[in-house]
Amino acid sequence: MRIIGGKHRGTKLYTLEGLNTRPTLDRVKEALFNILQFELPQSTVLDLFAGSGALGLEAISRGAQRVILCDKSPEAIHIIEKNVDKLKANQPIQIIHNDYLLALELLKKQKEKVDIIFLDPPYQSDFVEKAIQKIVQFQLLNENGIILIETDRTEEIIPKIDQFKAFELYDQRKYGRAGLLFLKNEKEKQKT
């Protein structure tokens, strides 16, 4: 696995062994960052299920101002730390070793606001809905902020997302088993 674009392009990253983590394929990563290219500069990015940290570090390489990487696995945190050291990025990178719900509570306590959130949890979990519920409740996403969801259950997740009136599903892609859903936070919708 490597950084595929931006100033750290070509940097090889350490990966997690085993089947518990599913890295985002390069072609999927390229597509999602092409869609987000104009949103990334000077943004604060949260990768809530970071695994090796590849998505967040790709965001740093492509101009994000700050990245928050969260994972509950000690092995993942170890790999993230190695990858952050290897990248030697000038931008601040915060690493949170915690469950995703506790991490969101911590960010609320820190009065954190982010521009882009990557949600790439284990495919057969209900973590997407629970995470979005807390993101809305804690008001963690800036106005016009974006949530990117990677899932293999797009048809099942879209109706569940529709209950969150604050978001508009503005783009949707499919790459083999992986589906990408792009949600935009719209302040006007929150008022209704």
Backbone bond lengths (Angstrom), bond angles and torsions (degrees), N, CA, C in turn:
res aa  C-N    CA-C-N  psi(-1)  N-CA   C-N-CA  omega(-1)  CA-C   N-CA-C  phi
1 M - - - 1.448 - - 1.537 108.15 -
2 R 1.343 114.83 144.16 1.458 118.96 -176.98 1.520 110.16 -148.27
3 I 1.321 115.86 165.72 1.464 122.12 170.54 1.526 106.44 -75.02
4 I 1.336 117.47 129.24 1.459 118.90 -172.89 1.528 114.03 -104.93
5 G 1.332 118.27 -4.66 1.460 119.28 179.47 1.518 111.76 -155.69
6 G 1.322 115.70 165.42 1.456 120.85 176.24 1.513 113.30 85.07
7 K 1.331 115.24 -165.41 1.469 119.90 -171.68 1.525 114.08 -70.95
8 H 1.328 118.36 -18.46 1.474 120.99 178.26 1.531 111.49 -105.26
9 R 1.325 115.85 18.07 1.460 121.59 -177.35 1.529 111.57 -52.02
10 G 1.330 115.39 135.47 1.458 121.18 178.42 1.516 114.26 91.38
11 T 1.343 117.83 -12.13 1.469 120.11 179.31 1.519 109.53 -65.42
12 K 1.320 116.37 123.10 1.469 120.76 177.92 1.522 109.13 -78.79
13 L 1.330 114.42 136.69 1.456 120.96 -178.90 1.522 110.59 -108.53
14 Y 1.321 115.39 150.57 1.459 120.67 172.42 1.523 108.30 -72.74
15 T 1.326 116.93 148.64 1.459 121.10 -179.62 1.517 110.54 -123.95
16 L 1.308 114.93 162.82 1.467 121.21 177.44 1.514 109.67 -86.21
17 E 1.305 116.18 139.62 1.459 121.36 176.32 1.521 109.16 -83.40
18 G 1.306 117.38 155.98 1.457 121.87 173.36 1.510 113.04 95.53
19 L 1.334 115.30 -176.38 1.455 122.22 -173.32 1.525 113.39 -101.97
20 N 1.343 118.03 -0.25 1.461 120.00 -177.01 1.519 113.06 -73.87
21 T 1.314 117.05 -21.70 1.458 121.59 -178.89 1.513 109.15 -118.54
22 R 1.340 115.68 139.42 1.453 121.83 -177.93 1.528 107.56 -121.71
23 P 1.336 117.91 100.47 1.462 118.90 -178.88 1.530 111.50 -66.43
24 T 1.324 115.45 145.74 1.454 120.77 176.71 1.520 108.88 -70.09
25 L 1.318 117.02 129.08 1.462 121.61 -179.39 1.524 110.85 -62.86
26 D 1.336 116.42 149.55 1.466 120.93 -178.73 1.527 112.49 -56.15
27 R 1.335 117.30 -42.04 1.473 118.48 -177.72 1.523 110.88 -67.83
28 V 1.335 117.86 -33.26 1.461 121.59 176.87 1.531 109.23 -70.59
29 K 1.333 115.23 -43.56 1.461 120.37 179.40 1.531 110.87 -61.58
30 E 1.322 116.57 -43.65 1.470 121.21 178.52 1.525 110.61 -60.22
31 A 1.322 116.83 -44.44 1.464 120.97 -179.65 1.525 111.41 -63.94
32 L 1.311 117.21 -46.91 1.461 118.97 -176.49 1.519 111.63 -66.82
33 F 1.338 117.35 -36.88 1.464 118.83 178.70 1.522 112.26 -75.21
34 N 1.324 118.31 -25.60 1.464 120.10 172.06 1.528 110.22 -65.24
35 I 1.325 116.75 -39.60 1.463 120.82 178.86 1.527 110.46 -68.29
36 L 1.327 117.44 -36.97 1.470 121.67 -176.01 1.536 113.99 -91.34
37 Q 1.320 118.56 1.41 1.459 121.09 -169.21 1.528 114.27 -54.11
38 F 1.329 118.38 -35.76 1.463 120.05 -177.58 1.524 112.30 -86.58
39 E 1.319 116.94 -10.91 1.468 121.65 179.13 1.530 111.65 -90.51
40 L 1.329 117.27 -22.45 1.465 121.36 -171.43 1.528 115.94 -71.85
41 P 1.324 119.67 -42.82 1.466 118.29 -175.17 1.534 111.94 -55.54
42 Q 1.315 114.86 128.98 1.468 124.45 177.93 1.531 113.97 66.04
43 S 1.331 117.75 16.73 1.466 120.40 -178.07 1.527 111.27 -90.10
44 T 1.327 114.91 160.40 1.458 122.37 168.52 1.522 106.43 -104.96
45 V 1.345 115.87 126.33 1.461 122.34 -173.42 1.519 109.69 -117.72
46 L 1.332 116.10 135.85 1.458 122.80 173.91 1.523 108.60 -114.51
47 D 1.331 116.36 122.24 1.467 121.83 172.88 1.526 105.89 -107.68
48 L 1.339 115.87 101.39 1.461 121.14 -167.95 1.526 114.11 -77.60
49 F 1.320 117.36 -27.52 1.472 122.10 176.77 1.525 105.78 -123.45
50 A 1.312 116.96 71.51 1.467 122.36 -161.99 1.524 114.71 -71.63
51 G 1.328 119.34 -27.12 1.470 119.52 -177.32 1.518 110.48 59.79
52 S 1.320 117.74 -112.10 1.474 121.81 178.76 1.524 112.26 -85.55
53 G 1.341 116.80 -8.51 1.462 120.69 -177.23 1.518 113.56 88.39
54 A 1.334 117.20 6.17 1.470 121.24 -171.87 1.529 113.33 -59.54
55 L 1.342 118.53 -42.60 1.465 119.57 -178.41 1.527 111.46 -66.67
56 G 1.314 116.52 -45.34 1.464 119.90 178.72 1.515 112.52 -63.77
57 L 1.322 116.84 -39.71 1.465 120.24 179.92 1.526 110.94 -71.67
58 E 1.319 117.14 -32.88 1.467 120.65 172.87 1.529 109.66 -62.35
59 A 1.341 116.49 -40.03 1.471 120.75 177.72 1.524 111.17 -62.52
60 I 1.339 116.90 -42.05 1.477 120.99 176.41 1.524 109.84 -60.22
61 S 1.309 116.82 -45.38 1.460 121.72 -179.25 1.520 111.51 -60.16
62 R 1.331 116.01 -31.36 1.469 121.18 -176.07 1.526 113.27 -98.33
63 G 1.329 117.98 14.07 1.456 119.57 169.71 1.508 117.78 113.14
64 A 1.337 119.00 0.52 1.469 119.11 176.28 1.522 109.04 -60.91
65 Q 1.311 115.48 143.86 1.463 120.78 -178.55 1.527 111.85 -79.14
66 R 1.329 115.78 -34.85 1.461 121.33 -175.07 1.516 108.96 -153.28
67 V 1.341 116.84 145.59 1.459 121.25 179.94 1.525 109.85 -133.96
68 I 1.335 114.75 140.31 1.460 122.30 174.94 1.523 106.53 -116.57
69 L 1.322 116.77 121.69 1.465 123.07 -178.75 1.523 108.63 -111.70
70 C 1.320 116.22 125.36 1.464 120.87 -177.19 1.522 110.27 -126.57
71 D 1.317 115.65 135.86 1.457 121.10 170.87 1.526 107.87 -158.09
72 K 1.329 116.40 149.16 1.470 119.29 179.63 1.524 112.55 -91.08
73 S 1.322 117.77 -16.01 1.459 121.72 -176.36 1.533 111.26 -78.84
74 P 1.340 117.64 126.69 1.463 119.58 176.37 1.531 112.11 -60.07
75 E 1.338 116.66 -36.26 1.470 120.14 178.77 1.528 110.63 -64.58
76 A 1.335 116.15 -42.09 1.462 120.09 178.63 1.527 110.71 -63.50
77 I 1.317 117.06 -43.78 1.477 120.33 -179.95 1.520 110.09 -61.17
78 H 1.324 117.36 -40.58 1.469 121.05 177.82 1.529 110.77 -60.16
79 I 1.337 116.97 -45.62 1.466 121.38 179.44 1.533 110.58 -66.14
80 I 1.335 116.83 -42.29 1.471 120.41 177.37 1.521 110.51 -57.13
81 E 1.336 116.41 -47.12 1.471 120.18 -179.67 1.532 111.41 -60.54
82 K 1.340 116.35 -41.39 1.471 119.60 177.48 1.529 111.25 -63.44
83 N 1.342 117.08 -41.55 1.459 120.73 -179.94 1.527 112.23 -68.18
84 V 1.328 116.67 -39.20 1.466 120.51 177.33 1.530 109.48 -62.92
85 D 1.343 117.04 -44.30 1.474 120.73 177.78 1.521 110.98 -61.26
86 K 1.303 116.59 -40.93 1.469 120.92 -178.48 1.530 111.77 -66.43
87 L 1.335 116.62 -36.89 1.458 120.74 -176.48 1.527 112.22 -71.28
88 K 1.323 116.84 -33.46 1.471 121.60 -178.63 1.534 111.15 50.93
89 A 1.339 115.70 46.85 1.463 121.03 -179.90 1.528 110.41 -75.51
90 N 1.312 116.22 147.58 1.463 120.89 177.75 1.525 111.89 -80.59
91 Q 1.318 117.62 -23.62 1.455 121.38 -178.00 1.535 110.34 -75.47
92 P 1.343 115.95 149.69 1.465 118.99 178.47 1.532 111.81 -67.45
93 I 1.331 115.19 136.48 1.459 122.34 176.29 1.526 107.07 -128.24
94 Q 1.321 116.04 118.77 1.463 121.80 177.82 1.522 108.37 -100.39
95 I 1.322 116.15 133.15 1.467 121.53 178.50 1.523 108.28 -113.19
96 I 1.333 115.83 126.59 1.462 121.06 178.91 1.524 108.32 -116.83
97 H 1.330 114.94 118.30 1.472 120.75 177.20 1.520 107.13 -97.20
98 N 1.344 115.01 91.93 1.450 119.35 -177.22 1.524 110.56 -166.18
99 D 1.310 115.74 164.49 1.452 122.81 170.36 1.526 108.72 -60.95
100 Y 1.326 117.56 148.71 1.460 120.74 -173.92 1.529 113.47 -61.33
101 L 1.339 118.85 -37.00 1.467 120.58 179.84 1.525 111.06 -69.60
102 L 1.325 116.52 -40.42 1.466 119.94 176.79 1.525 111.06 -67.96
103 A 1.326 116.36 -34.97 1.467 120.06 176.89 1.528 110.40 -63.71
104 L 1.330 117.46 -41.98 1.464 120.33 178.32 1.527 111.17 -64.34
105 E 1.332 117.03 -38.09 1.465 120.17 175.71 1.525 111.14 -63.36
106 L 1.326 116.52 -41.36 1.461 120.75 177.71 1.529 110.72 -61.16
107 L 1.319 117.27 -44.07 1.465 121.02 179.51 1.528 110.97 -63.93
108 K 1.322 116.70 -35.45 1.472 119.80 175.75 1.525 109.93 -63.23
109 K 1.334 116.97 -45.61 1.468 120.98 179.46 1.522 111.43 -61.54
110 Q 1.336 116.17 -33.25 1.467 121.06 178.82 1.532 111.63 -80.08
111 K 1.366 116.39 0.10 1.468 122.37 -177.21 1.532 111.24 56.34
112 E 1.322 114.35 39.77 1.469 121.31 -177.62 1.522 110.46 -79.02
113 K 1.317 116.10 142.28 1.470 123.33 171.45 1.516 106.85 -128.95
114 V 1.329 116.52 134.28 1.463 119.94 -178.42 1.528 109.57 -124.05
115 D 1.331 114.74 161.35 1.459 121.45 -177.85 1.532 112.41 -100.59
116 I 1.331 116.19 -33.13 1.465 121.08 -177.60 1.528 108.18 -136.82
117 I 1.329 116.09 133.04 1.467 121.15 176.36 1.521 108.39 -123.07
118 F 1.344 115.53 126.40 1.459 121.65 173.20 1.525 108.35 -95.43
119 L 1.337 116.60 123.16 1.463 122.05 174.92 1.522 107.62 -117.33
120 D 1.312 115.89 104.18 1.462 121.86 -179.94 1.530 107.94 -132.03
121 P 1.345 116.46 64.94 1.471 119.83 -177.06 1.520 111.10 -79.06
122 P 1.340 117.10 174.97 1.466 119.40 173.06 1.527 109.73 -52.22
123 Y 1.316 116.62 136.53 1.461 121.35 -172.44 1.524 114.14 -57.12
124 Q 1.297 118.96 -40.84 1.467 120.20 -173.74 1.525 112.94 -91.86
125 S 1.318 117.70 27.61 1.467 120.93 -179.60 1.525 110.39 -107.54
126 D 1.332 115.49 168.79 1.467 120.94 173.55 1.530 110.40 -105.08
127 F 1.327 116.22 24.06 1.470 121.27 -174.78 1.526 112.82 -67.39
128 V 1.331 118.38 -29.89 1.464 120.29 -178.24 1.527 110.35 -59.84
129 E 1.328 116.54 -51.95 1.460 120.53 -178.35 1.527 111.41 -61.66
130 K 1.334 116.25 -44.29 1.469 120.04 -179.55 1.526 111.07 -64.48
131 A 1.328 116.63 -40.64 1.469 120.18 179.95 1.530 110.72 -65.27
132 I 1.333 117.12 -44.90 1.466 119.72 -179.29 1.527 110.74 -63.57
133 Q 1.319 116.46 -39.49 1.461 119.94 177.94 1.532 110.79 -57.09
134 K 1.335 117.19 -44.92 1.471 121.28 -179.90 1.531 111.25 -71.22
135 I 1.323 117.90 -37.12 1.462 121.15 178.57 1.526 109.79 -60.89
136 V 1.335 116.29 -41.97 1.467 120.62 177.54 1.527 110.02 -67.76
137 Q 1.323 116.28 -49.07 1.472 121.07 -178.05 1.528 111.41 -57.88
138 F 1.315 117.22 -42.36 1.472 121.37 -176.60 1.528 112.93 -88.46
139 Q 1.335 117.42 -4.12 1.468 122.78 179.99 1.534 111.31 52.66
140 L 1.326 115.12 51.32 1.474 120.57 -176.22 1.525 113.38 -84.40
141 L 1.318 117.12 -18.31 1.461 120.55 -174.40 1.526 109.86 -98.48
142 N 1.321 116.38 130.08 1.451 121.41 176.61 1.521 111.00 -63.49
143 E 1.328 115.60 159.68 1.464 120.69 173.67 1.522 108.40 -56.28
144 N 1.323 116.48 136.22 1.463 123.95 -175.61 1.529 113.36 64.84
145 G 1.338 116.57 14.33 1.456 120.43 175.11 1.526 110.45 -68.84
146 I 1.322 115.36 163.91 1.468 121.61 -173.71 1.521 110.11 -124.74
147 I 1.326 114.97 138.45 1.465 121.78 169.05 1.517 106.94 -113.08
148 L 1.321 115.38 127.04 1.468 121.21 175.73 1.519 107.61 -109.09
149 I 1.316 116.03 124.18 1.463 121.88 179.79 1.525 108.61 -112.45
150 E 1.336 116.37 129.20 1.466 120.67 169.38 1.519 107.35 -107.48
151 T 1.330 116.19 125.92 1.460 121.11 -175.41 1.519 110.46 -154.43
152 D 1.317 115.77 161.60 1.463 119.72 171.02 1.524 110.12 -106.10
153 R 1.346 117.39 11.81 1.462 122.42 -177.13 1.532 111.39 -125.13
154 T 1.322 118.14 44.68 1.466 120.11 -174.72 1.530 111.84 -56.38
155 E 1.328 117.32 -44.06 1.466 120.17 -177.52 1.530 111.76 -63.02
156 E 1.315 116.32 -31.65 1.465 120.89 179.65 1.526 111.30 -80.97
157 I 1.317 117.09 -35.58 1.469 121.00 -174.35 1.528 112.37 -79.99
158 I 1.323 118.84 -35.82 1.469 120.90 -175.89 1.528 112.55 -54.88
159 P 1.340 120.37 -48.06 1.478 118.43 178.45 1.528 112.69 -61.95
160 K 1.319 116.80 -32.70 1.466 120.07 179.44 1.526 110.82 -69.94
161 I 1.329 116.35 -34.63 1.469 120.88 178.27 1.527 110.29 -69.78
162 D 1.319 116.51 -34.09 1.468 120.97 -178.15 1.525 112.39 -57.71
163 Q 1.333 117.50 -24.84 1.461 119.74 178.68 1.528 111.71 -67.48
164 F 1.331 117.39 -21.84 1.454 120.74 178.22 1.524 108.14 -88.96
165 K 1.308 116.54 94.61 1.460 122.15 -171.88 1.528 112.62 -64.62
166 A 1.318 117.79 -13.39 1.465 120.93 -177.23 1.525 112.76 -74.71
167 F 1.340 117.07 -11.76 1.458 119.46 -172.04 1.519 112.84 -117.92
168 E 1.313 114.14 144.61 1.454 121.62 172.24 1.523 107.86 -112.90
169 L 1.326 117.32 129.02 1.458 121.77 172.82 1.528 106.32 -78.98
170 Y 1.347 116.56 104.63 1.463 118.75 -172.98 1.525 114.03 -104.28
171 D 1.316 117.91 -9.41 1.459 119.79 175.22 1.518 108.35 -157.48
172 Q 1.329 115.00 153.07 1.459 121.13 -177.76 1.522 107.44 -152.83
173 R 1.338 116.62 132.00 1.464 121.46 -179.46 1.520 109.17 -135.58
174 K 1.334 115.14 157.05 1.472 120.97 178.01 1.519 108.43 -133.12
175 Y 1.336 116.48 129.43 1.466 123.04 178.49 1.523 107.34 -131.68
176 G 1.322 116.86 92.32 1.456 119.68 -175.76 1.519 109.00 63.41
177 R 1.312 116.15 -125.79 1.459 120.86 179.77 1.523 112.45 -75.52
178 A 1.325 116.80 -27.56 1.466 121.64 -174.26 1.523 111.59 -81.35
179 G 1.325 115.42 128.55 1.456 121.74 173.06 1.511 109.25 -112.74
180 L 1.330 116.82 141.91 1.463 122.07 177.00 1.525 108.33 -114.68
181 L 1.313 116.64 129.87 1.453 123.08 175.88 1.524 108.39 -119.60
182 F 1.320 117.11 128.65 1.459 122.72 -179.57 1.525 108.90 -111.67
183 L 1.321 116.89 117.04 1.461 122.93 179.48 1.516 109.53 -110.22
184 K 1.320 116.65 139.85 1.465 120.82 175.78 1.519 108.90 -114.90
185 N 1.323 115.63 134.96 1.451 122.88 177.07 1.520 107.94 -78.57
186 E 1.310 116.44 124.02 1.462 119.87 -178.52 1.519 109.13 -123.57
187 K 1.330 115.47 112.95 1.459 121.64 -175.62 1.533 111.88 -57.70
188 E 1.328 116.70 -39.24 1.462 119.98 -178.79 1.527 111.07 -60.19
189 K 1.336 115.85 -37.74 1.462 118.90 -179.56 1.522 111.10 -68.66
190 Q 1.342 117.28 -30.21 1.461 120.52 -179.69 1.529 111.16 -65.81
191 K 1.335 117.31 -29.58 1.449 121.00 -176.42 1.525 112.07 -76.64
192 T 1.343 116.77 -21.12 1.469 119.04 -176.63 1.513 111.42 -86.50
